[in-house]
Amino acid sequence: MNEILKIEGLSKTFTKKGFFSSNTDTVKAVNDVTFSLDEGEILAIAGQSGSGKSTIAKLILRAIEPDSGKIYFSGKEISSNVQNLKNFRAQCQMVYQDPYDSVNPRMKVSDIINEPLEIHNIGSKEERYQIVLKTLQQVKLEPAKEILEKFPHMLSGGQRQRVVIARALVTNPKVIIADEPVSMLDVSIRGEILELLDEIQKKNNISIIYITHDLATAKFFADKIIILYSGKIVESGFISEVLSNPKHPYTQALIDAISKPDPKNLYKEKNISWKTNS
C-alpha cells in the first residue's frame, strides 16, 4: 500500500502558569512522535485522557503549531503556507467527539454540510446542493431533503454525528481524523456509527486515524494501533498482535481496563435462560 500521511518527530510542549503565583510548569504533550498512515488503512491512536491523542490531531491539521517535527501528505511536506494548508485541509477532514458542540446550532443541516464546499470553492450552487444531498444519503440520513431543513437541536445525538461525518465527507477527502467519534453517544448506537464509518472507508478507500481510549472499539474498527503514554509512543503494530501480545505494561493496563461482558446479559441477548447451580 502507498503511504498517504507521514508524521516525523512531532513534539509539542505547553506552558502552564500558576493562578496564584508566578510559577510555571511545562507539559510535554507530544514527545517525538513518528508514524505513518497508508492509503485505505485505519490506524487507532489509543491512550487515556491526557496522553496526547487529541493534541496530535490538532498538530496534524496545524490547528496548533508544533515545536518540532514534520508532516507529509502524499509525499509533500505540509507547511504553514495559507494556500498549502487550505489544500491539505480539503483532503484531511476531522470528525469531532461532541456532535453538538462541533456544529453551529443556528445553522440548518444544509448549511453545515455545504460550508466546506464554499470554503474550498467546490462546484456551483446547484452542484453543491446535489453533493450535500448525496452525502446525506451516504451517511444514511433519510429522507435527506427533510433532514436538510432541520436544525441540530431537532436531531438525535446519532443523527447529529452523522451530520458531522457528512460534513467531513463532502470534500471527498483522502484522510479522516476521527477524535473519539462515539464516546458521547448512547452505547446502543455506537456500533452503528462505527459500522457506518467502516462502510464509508471501504467504499471510498479513505484512510482513517481513529483516536480513542477504548481498546474494545479499536479492536473492532482498526487495522493498526499506536499506544500513547505521556505523549510518547510506547507500542505500535497490527492491532491483533499488539492486543494479543502486549510488550509494554501500560498497554497491558489498558487491556485489563476493557470491561468484560456479563454472561447473564449475553444469554439474555440470545434469549437463552441463564441457569445457575443451586
N, C-alpha and C positions, 0 to 999 in steps of 0.2 A: 504493500500500500504506500501511496505517496504521502509525505509529511505536509500537513496544511498549516500547523501552528507550532512554533518552537520558542521556548522560554529559556533564556540563558542567564544564570547568575543574578536572578531578580532579588533585590533587597529593599526593605523599607523600614525606617525607624521613626517612631513617633515620640515627641517630647511632651510630657505632661507636667504642668506647673501646679504646685500645691495651692489650694484655695485660700488657706490662712497663712501661708508662708511663701517665701521666695524660692524654696527648694524645688528642683525639677527632677523628674525621673524620665529615663529613656526606655522605651519598649521596642525591642526588635520584633516587629510584627511579621515580617517576612525576611528570612535569612538564607541568602544564596540558593534560591530555588531554581532548579533546572529540570525541564521535562518537555516532551513533545506530544503532539496530537496528530494522528493520521486521518486521512480522508475517510469518512464513514465510520469513525470509531467513537465509542462512548467511554470517556475517561472520568472516573469518580475521584474527587478530591475529598477525603474524609478526615474528620478530626472533631474534637469537642469545641465548644464555643471558646473563642479567643485564640484558636490555633493558627489563624491567619488565612483561612479559606476565602472569606469574602474580600479581604484585602487584596488577595491575588487576582480576583475577578476585576476589581477596580483598577488595579495596576495594568492588567492586560488591555483594558479599554481606555487607559490613560485618563480615567476619571480623577485619579491622583497620580502624581509623578513619582517614579521610582528613584531611590537614591543611587542605585546602580543596576546594571543588567540590561539585556536587550530582548526585544520581542520581534519575531519574524513571522510574517504571514505570506504563504506561498513563496517562500524563499527571499522575500524582501523585508528589510528592517522597517518597523513602524516607528516613525519619528513624531515629534510634537508639531510638525508642519500641519497647518489647518486643513489643507486640501487632502493631504496624505491620510490624516486621521479621519476625515469625513468619509473617504472612500473605504477605509478599513472598517469603520463602524457600520456601514451599509452591509458589509459581508460578515460581521461578527456582532450578533444581537444578544440581548440579555433578557432572561425571564427572572423576575424578582420573587422574593419569598412571599411578600404580602400582596395578594391580588387586588386589595382595595387601595392601599397607600401608594401603589405603583401606577395608578391611573388617576386622571383628573376627574373628580366626581361631578363636575359641572359640564363635562363633555359627553355627548352621545357616543355610543359604541362605534358608529360610523366614523366619527371624527377622531376617536382614539386610534383606530386601526389605520386610518388614512394619513395621520400625521407623519409617520416615517416616509411615506411616498412623497409628500410635499417637501419635506426637509431635503430629500435626495433627488428632487425633480424628476420623479419617475412617472411617465405617462401623462396623458391629457386628463381632464376632469372626468370624462366618461370612462376612460380606460382605468382610472383609479377606482372608480365605483365598482367596476366589474372585478378588479383584482381583490378589493375588500370583500365583496360578496363571495367570491370563490374561496378566499382564505377562511372566511367564517364557516363555510360548508366543510372545508378541510378539517377544521377543529371540532366538527360535529355540533355546531350551534344552529339549530333549526327551530322554526322557519327563519332563515337568515335575514330576509327583508324586514321581518318584525323585530328581530334582535338588534338590527342596525339603529333603530329609532329609540332604543331603551337607554336609560342612564345606569351607571354601575350599581346604584342602590336598589335597582329593580331586579337585579340578578342574584343568584345564589353564589356562594363562595367558589364552587366548582365552575360555574359559568363564567365568573369574573376571571378565574385563572385561565380559562380557555380563550378569553378575550386578550389577555396578556400574551399568551402563546401566539395567537393570531397576529398581534402587533409585531412580535418578533419575527414571524414567518413572512410578513408581507413584502419585505425587500428581497426575498429569495436568498437568504444568507447561506454561507458555507459552514459557519460555526455558530452554535448557540451555547451561551453560558447560562446554565440553569442553577440559580442560587437558592437552595432549599425550596424547590418549587411546590412541594406538597406538605411541608411541615405545618402550615397554617390552616390546612384543610381537614375536614372530618375524616376519620380513619376509613369510613365506608367508601369514600370517593378517591382516596389517594391512589389506589391501584388503577382506577380508570384513567387518571391523568398521566400516570407513568406509562400505561399501555398506549395512550394517545401519542405521547412523545416518542415512544418506541416505533409506533406505526409511521409517524411522520418522518422519523430519522431514516427508516428503511426505504420509504417511498422516495425521498428526496436526496438520499445519500448525504445527509447533514452530519457533521461532526459535532459532538456534544460534550461539554465539560459539565459534569453533574456534581455540584457542591452539596455535601450532606454530612450530618453527624450520625446518620442511621445506616449502619452496615447491612441491615436486612434489605432495605430498598436498593442499596448499591449492588448487592449480590444479584438481585432480581433484574437490574437495569443495565449495569455497566459491563464493559469488556475488560478494562484495566482499572487499576486503582493506585492512588497515591495516599499514603498516610502522613498527615502533618501533625507535628508536635512542637509547640512553641515556635512556630514559624519556619521550622525545618522539615524536610522530607526525611522520615526515618525508615520508610519501607515503600517499595513500589513493585509493580509487576502485574501479571494477569490476575484478575480478581479471584478466580477459583484457587490458584496456587497460594496467594497471599492469605486468604481466609482459612484455607485448609492446613497451611503450614507456616504460621506467622513466625518471623525471626526476631521481632522486637517486642519487648514486654508491653509497650504501650498499645501495639496492635492487638495483643492478646487481651489486654484490659478492655479494649473496645468490643472485641468479640464476646467477651464474658458479659458485657452490658446488654447484649441483644436479648430481649425478652423471649423466654421460651413459651410456646403455646400451651395452654392448659388442656390436657387430653379430654377433659369433660366437655369443654367448649368445642373441641374438634369433633367429638361424637355427636354433639347436638347439631352442628352444621350438616352432618351427613345423615341426620335423622335416625341415628342408632342410639338405642338406650345405653346409658353408662351403668355398668354393674360393678359393684364392689363386693369383696368377700366379707361376710358377716362373722 
